[in-house]
Amino acid sequence: MIKLIVIDLDGTLLDNKKNISEENKRAIRAAIEKDVMVTIFTGRNYHSARKYLEELDLDIPITFQNGAFIMDFKSKKIIREVYLNGNIARQVIENARSEDVFYILYKDFLSEKDMVIDKRYYGPYEFYLKQNERRIIFSDDVLKHLTSAVAEVALIGKEEDVIRAVNFIRKEDASVIKSTTLKDQTFYEIFGPNCSKAIALQILEDYFKVTKDEVMFIGDGYNDIEIMKIVGFPVAMENASEDVKRYAKFITKSNEENGVAYAIERFVLKPLSSL
């Protein structure tokens, strides 16, 4: 029996215009009315996700930035914040420069202008920077904004170049998370140690009072794979890559076809079959 539904945002709950459909909202409300808990686990930061959380009106802990930051949305109580060591962030940025990989420094978890860049980016992720324009600080040198601890560093480029830039990192010192791939480029994020959506779920298990077998997770990205491996009901979106789909027990409709609502209706609201 599903007691907790965990939902990703981009490519999952949000359509391609970055909106939550009425169908998805209705399904989430209906699940909550059946005493099923619903939460969001996203790679986005607090301010980037806030308007969607206000639409959903969830009174429950929310996981941001792939588990580096967890906050109870209504009370604003911070449950977890894990920072990336500034020396590691510096080395990542210096390596990225050597490999001709684009880099973004994210200063902290709660500033509205948290992203720092010092050069222009041209490529398949231009839309990401456009969508987050209001968050960006343009600097002559990102390293001038580096402190002893930061929220994260993101790298965008050819995957082999990105991997060379981060291959010095030890697992106990930082978390390297592959997010998405577009055309010939991949988006990686580097956080402090022990950060992932899977670890966030483990941290919140006592709060939610559920076992992993009682959790449905719905997602589409590479950063969703680890949590899909451990939950009882892993669901992938139709628009997910085959690399992600192989970890799902069910493939729902796409994010353009209210895939979240479809999965909730089939397995929570009208559970005529099980995964």
N, C-alpha and C positions, 0 to 999 in steps of 0.2 A: 504493500500500500504506500502510495506517495504522500508524504507529509510536508515536503519542502520542494519548491520549484526554484531553481537557480537559472537565471536568464542572462545571457550576454546582450550587449547593446548593438554595436555596429555589425551589420550583416546578418543580424538575428532579429531582435525586436524592432529595430529601425529599418524602414524601407530605404530605397536608394536615394530618396530626397531627405533622408534623416528625420523622418516623422514616425510616430507610433500610430498605427491605424486604430480606428474605433473598434474593429473586430478584436485586435489584440488586447486592447484595454478592457473590453467587456469580458473576455475569457479570463484575464487576470483577476478582475473583480469577482467573477463568479467562483473562481478557485478559492479566493480569500473568504468568501461567504460560506464555503464548505469547510472552513477551518484548516485549509491548506496554506502554509506560509509561502510567500513569494518574495524573492529578493533579486538584486542585480549584482552580478560580478562583471566588472568591465575593466578594460585597459585605460579608459578615460580617467582624467582627474576629476576632482569634486566639482569645480566650476563648469567644466565641459559637459558633465553629466547632469548637473543640477536641474535644468529645466524639465528633463524627462522624468526625474524623480518627483518633482513637484506635480507633474501631470498624473503620475501613478499614485501619488499620496501614500507611499509606503512607510509604515511605522516599524522599521526593522533595520538592523545593521546592513550597510551597503559596502561592498568591496570595490575599491578603486585601484587603478594603476597596478593591475595584476597581483593584488594582495599586499602591496607595499603599504597601503593605507586603508584602514577599515574604520568607518564611522557610523554611529546610529544617526540616521538622517534627520529625524525629528528633534532629538535632544541635542544633537551636535557633539555628543560624547565620543571622543576618539578612543577606539578600542585597540588599534594597532597602527604604528607608523615606524617603518624601517627605512633608514637613510643609507645612501651609498657613500662610502668613504671618499672624501675629496681627492685623495692621492690616486685612488683607482680611477675616478672620473677624469682626472688630468691625463693619466696614461692612456686611457681610451681615446680621448680627444686628440692627443699627440699622435697616436698610432693611426687614427682615422685620417689625419692630415697626410701622413706618410703614404697611406693607401689610396688617397683621393676618394675617401668616403665622406658623404655629407653627415654632419653631426648636429644634434640639438641638445642643449643643456637645459634641464628642468630644475629650477632652483629649489622649490619646496612644494608642499602639497596643497597649500591653501591660498597662495597669492593668485590674484586674477591675471597678472602678467608674470607668468612663470617660465616661459620658454625664451631661451637666448640663442641667437644665431649670429654668425659674423660673415656669412657669405650667402649669395642667392642659390637657390636650388632649382634645377630644371630637370624634369623627368616625370615618371608616372605618379609620384606622390605630391605633385604640385597642389592638387585639390586639398590635401591634408593641411598644408600650410595656409592655403586660402581660407579654409574653414576656421582655422585657429588664429587668424590675423590679430584679433584683439588681445591675444595672450602673448604675442611675440615682442621681444625687445631686440632691436637691431643694434649690434655692438661692433666696434672695430676689432675686438678680441674677446671671444667667449671666456677665455681663462681669467680675465679681469673680474668676472662675476662668480668665479669658483670660490667656495668656502670649504670649511673642514668637512662638511657633509651636505649632500644634495639629494633631491628626490630621485633623479635618474638621468641617464644619458641615452639618447636614441641615435641609431646609426641607420643610414639608408644608402644602399649601393649594391653592387654585385655581391652575391652571397659569399663567394670565396674571398673577396677583399674584406668584407665585414668580419668573417671568421678569423682572418689573420690579425685584424685589429684587436680582437678580444681573446685570442688564444692564450694569453698570459694569465687570465683570470682563474683563480682557484674557486671551486664550488663553495667552500666555506667562507669566502670573502665577498662574493657578489653573485647575483642571479642573472644569467643571460637568457633572454626569452625571445624566441622568434615569433613575430606577430602575424605578418602577412607577406605575400609575394605578389608583385604586379609586374607583368612583362619580364624584364631581365633584372629587376631590382627587388631587394628584400628589406623589410623594416624589422630591425632588431631593437630590443630595449634592455638596458643594463640597470638593475636595481640593487639594493642592498641584499645581504644574504637571506636565504630561505623565503623567497618571494615567488608565489605562483597562486593561481586560483585554487589548485588542489590543497596547498598548505593553508590558504585562507579558510577553506571549508573545514579542515581539521581543527583549526583554531576556534571556529564558531559552532562546532558540533555540540558542545555542552550548552551553549546559549540556546540553540534551536531544539535541543533534546531530541535529536534524531540520529539514526545510524546512516551510514553511507548508502545502505540498501534502500532506504526510504527517500532518497533524493533523486529528483529528475533534473538533469542539467541540459540546457538547450544552447547550442553554440555553433560557430562556423569557422573559427580561426585556429591557426597553429597554437596560439596561446591557450586554447581550450582543450588540447589533447590530454594534458596531465590530469585534469579534473574528470574528463570523460573516462579515463582509465579506472577511476576508483568509485564512481557513483553506480547505483543500481540501475538507473534508467538514463543512459546517455543518448541524447537525441542530436543529430546533426541536421543542419539546414540543407535543402536541395542545392543551394548556391555555394555550399562549402566545397573545398577541394577534395579529391579522392583520398589524399593523405589524412584528412580529418574524418571523412566518412567511414573509414575502415575501423574506427574506434566506437562507432555508434551501433546501438541495437535497433534504432529506427531512424529512417530518413524522412523528415517532415517536408512540407512544401517550402518554397523559397521565401525570403524576406519580402519579396514583392507580392506574395500570395498569402500573407497572414499565416506563415508557417508556425509561429508560436501558438496562435489560437488553435490551429489544427491539432497540434500535439497535446495541448491542454484539454481540449474537448474530447479527444479520443481516449486519453489515458487517465484523466482526472475527473472530468465532468460526466462523461459517459463511458466508463471503463468496461467496455464489452470485451476487450481483449487486453492481453498483457504483453509486455516486451519479452 
